[in-house]
Amino acid sequence: MKIAVVSDTHMPRFAKALPLALREGFAREEVALILHLGDFTAPEVAERFAAVAPFDAVAGNNDGPELQQRFGRRKVLDVGGVRIGMTHGDGDGRTTLARALGAFAPAEVDVILFGHSHAPYCARHGDVWVMNPGSPTDKRTNPRYSWGVLELREDGVFPALHYYDDKSAGGDHGSSSG
């Protein structure tokens, strides 16, 4: 099973529609679930993702009360026996990574997904995979837009980050993985 991981879409400010490269990536990877790690900034953004595949999320610091009530700020999902911790990663003190790691008790999860910094990150911390997919619409100081995939297989969890250059809803986009 493949799970798409996105965060920090900040729509409609940074994009009016889901980027073509992102939609094509979802199709190419044949994602069965999409997880969003907050900062939608508009409730209808959740519906755009839900129209593509089954969907779940947590709200971020730029999301209003409707999204916070609908999704909450922290959750643990069990997907095929893999415990996935989701948090936006904002808060006081420490780094975004440190806040994400601190959001879950030891051995509570197999994977921690977080956003907030817009900086792609994927590394193993002990027995736990930790991923920030970056942003598919607001790359900030990063060279490319990004999103992630978690592949859940019988032999383990395999995360990957995917990058692209053009966030437009159509046209040439220079999509590639990396």
URHUDA-V500025 format. One record per helix or strand. SS is the DSSP state (hx for helix, st for strand). FROM is the first residue (numbers start at 1). TO is the last residue. If there is no record, write none. Layout:
SS/FROM/TO
SS/FROM/TO
This chain:
st/2/6
hx/20/29
st/33/36
hx/43/50
st/55/57
hx/65/71
st/74/79
st/82/87
hx/96/102
st/111/114
st/121/125
st/128/132
st/145/153
st/156/164
st/176/177
